[in-house]
């Protein structure tokens, strides 16, 4: 299956937190979007890898994803080396996306920056003909997407690009976050697990507030910010918000 957009995320729920409005917007446009989670989030204070997998499945249905996979890297301890890069390359060559979205290059959680750098490096090598990979017994051919965008995470930065969207996409973003019942604020939670930075109602409200703040400068109700190392160009000025 060829995808239009492939999102890489260090943990299940990173994509939902940071770019699910953008995902919903493009799915609505008829684009095929998939997510590859690098780890199972097994070091998370709340929930288990099994509950996270179920939550990711539920969220994928809410967002209308065409594909979702998990590479099973070690949460907290995966590295940016050849072995890990080759696994990412296999996913890039399998889905052959035009655009890739990935973790921020530097953030509060070390996995985010490391994940963003891992994907950035893998994209380059994925375009080299002499880097050999195979998937399910089939030889893969080189592929490099047109653009890589790094989505904003915990740390605020001045984005190079903002994707604006409306209430329908924001509602879908919120619903996808609520699918991760063990991770984010859930008034019906009776688990007795300790509260974390992201499980408070205040954190949930901050996600909505940031989306409003990013949408405002581009004249949209909500927005999500991205940084890009490659210069951005457009065919005409009328495509700009």
ABEGO torsion letter per residue (X at the ends): XBBABBBBBABBGAAAAAAAAAAAAAAAAGBBBBBBBABAGAABABEBAAAAAAAAAAAAAAAGBABBBBAGBBBGABBBBAAAAAAAAAAAAAAGBABBBBBBABBABAAAAAAAAAAAAAAAAAABAABBBBBGGBBBBBBBBABBBBBBBABBBBBABBBBBBAAAAAAAAAAAAABAAABBBAABAAGBBBBAAABAAAAAAAAAAAAAAAAAAGBABBBBBBBABBBBBABAAABX
